């Protein structure tokens, strides 16, 4: 699986790294794990710089629907996304769905800056 994550209950933080080709099944497994573990309110650090989407436009819509369903479960924690500049445009729809949640969210090119910003965000 090209998505690797650590759920830190003490810090209330989910740290995720994408590596290689990321499919619909990979993302759905990740999102359902977060929901099943009851950690959607945790702050999240997602480093996607080494990942590549292999999803179709239709599959991205499925992910958007799943993300929106998580928003209806209650508070959603702050999100820091680390990405290369060329990665943001292809994921504009998904980023838009992520932004709909009532939570702080920012994109970064530096994982250090992302982590520093995220650590300054309040826990939900």
C-alpha positions as CSV (number, residue, x, y, z in Angstrom):
1,X,0.0,0.0,0.0
2,X,1.5,3.4,-1.0
3,X,-0.1,5.3,2.0
4,X,1.6,4.9,5.3
5,X,0.3,6.5,8.5
6,X,0.9,6.8,12.2
7,X,-2.0,7.6,14.5
8,X,-0.6,9.2,17.7
9,X,-3.3,9.3,20.3
10,X,-1.2,11.3,22.8
11,X,-0.5,14.1,20.3
12,X,-3.9,13.7,18.6
13,X,-2.1,13.7,15.3
14,X,-2.3,11.5,12.2
15,X,0.9,11.6,10.1
16,X,0.6,10.2,6.6
17,X,3.1,9.8,3.8
18,X,2.2,8.8,0.2
19,X,4.8,6.9,-1.9
20,X,4.3,5.7,-5.4
21,X,1.0,5.2,-7.2
22,X,-2.0,5.9,-5.1
23,X,-5.3,4.3,-6.1
24,X,-8.9,4.7,-5.1
25,X,-8.7,1.6,-3.0
26,X,-5.7,3.0,-1.1
27,X,-7.4,6.3,-0.3
28,X,-10.7,4.6,0.7
29,X,-8.8,2.2,3.0
30,X,-7.1,5.2,4.6
31,X,-10.2,7.3,5.0
32,X,-12.2,4.4,6.4
33,X,-9.4,3.6,8.9
34,X,-9.5,7.2,10.2
35,X,-13.2,7.0,10.5
36,X,-13.2,3.5,12.1
37,X,-10.5,4.6,14.6
38,X,-12.6,7.6,15.6
39,X,-9.8,10.0,14.8
40,X,-11.3,12.4,12.3
41,X,-11.1,15.1,14.9
42,X,-7.3,14.7,15.2
43,X,-4.9,17.1,13.4
44,X,-3.5,15.6,10.2
45,X,-0.2,16.0,8.5
46,X,-0.3,14.6,4.9
47,X,3.0,14.4,2.9
48,X,2.1,13.6,-0.7
49,X,5.3,14.7,-2.4
50,X,6.4,11.2,-3.3
51,X,3.0,10.0,-4.3
52,X,1.2,9.9,-7.7
53,X,-2.5,9.6,-8.2
54,X,-3.5,6.9,-10.6
55,X,-7.2,7.7,-10.2
56,X,-9.7,8.7,-12.8
57,X,-11.9,11.8,-12.5
58,X,-14.8,9.6,-11.5
59,X,-12.7,7.9,-8.8
60,X,-11.8,11.4,-7.4
61,X,-15.5,12.1,-7.1
62,X,-15.9,9.0,-5.0
63,X,-13.2,10.2,-2.7
64,X,-14.8,13.7,-2.5
65,X,-18.1,12.0,-1.4
66,X,-16.3,9.9,1.2
67,X,-14.5,13.0,2.6
68,X,-17.7,14.9,2.8
69,X,-19.3,12.1,4.7
70,X,-16.5,12.4,7.3
71,X,-17.3,16.1,7.7
72,X,-20.9,15.1,8.8
73,X,-19.5,13.0,11.7
74,X,-18.6,16.0,13.8
75,X,-15.5,18.2,14.3
76,X,-12.6,17.7,11.9
77,X,-9.1,18.4,12.9
78,X,-6.7,20.8,11.2
79,X,-5.0,19.6,8.0
80,X,-1.5,20.4,6.7
81,X,-0.7,19.1,3.3
82,X,2.9,18.9,2.0
83,X,3.0,18.8,-1.8
84,X,5.1,19.8,-4.8
85,X,3.8,22.8,-6.7
86,X,2.9,20.6,-9.7
87,X,0.7,18.4,-7.5
88,X,-1.9,21.0,-6.4
89,X,-3.7,21.6,-9.7
90,X,-4.6,17.9,-10.4
91,X,-6.1,17.6,-6.9
92,X,-8.0,20.9,-7.0
93,X,-11.3,19.2,-6.6
94,X,-10.2,17.1,-3.7
95,X,-8.6,20.1,-2.0
96,X,-11.9,22.0,-2.5
97,X,-13.8,19.2,-0.7
98,X,-11.2,19.2,2.1
99,X,-11.6,22.9,2.5
100,X,-15.4,22.6,3.0
101,X,-14.9,21.3,6.5
102,X,-14.9,23.9,9.3
103,X,-11.2,23.5,10.2
104,X,-7.9,25.2,9.5
105,X,-6.1,23.8,6.4
106,X,-3.0,24.9,4.6
107,X,-0.7,23.7,1.8
108,X,3.1,23.6,2.3
109,X,6.2,22.8,0.2
110,X,8.2,22.2,3.4
111,X,7.3,19.4,5.9
112,X,9.0,21.3,8.7
113,X,6.8,24.4,8.1
114,X,3.8,22.2,7.9
115,X,4.5,20.4,11.2
116,X,5.3,23.7,12.9
117,X,2.0,25.2,11.7
118,X,0.0,22.1,12.6
119,X,1.5,22.0,16.1
120,X,0.3,25.6,16.7
121,X,-3.3,24.6,15.8
122,X,-5.7,23.8,18.6
123,X,-6.9,20.3,19.3
124,X,-10.6,19.8,18.6
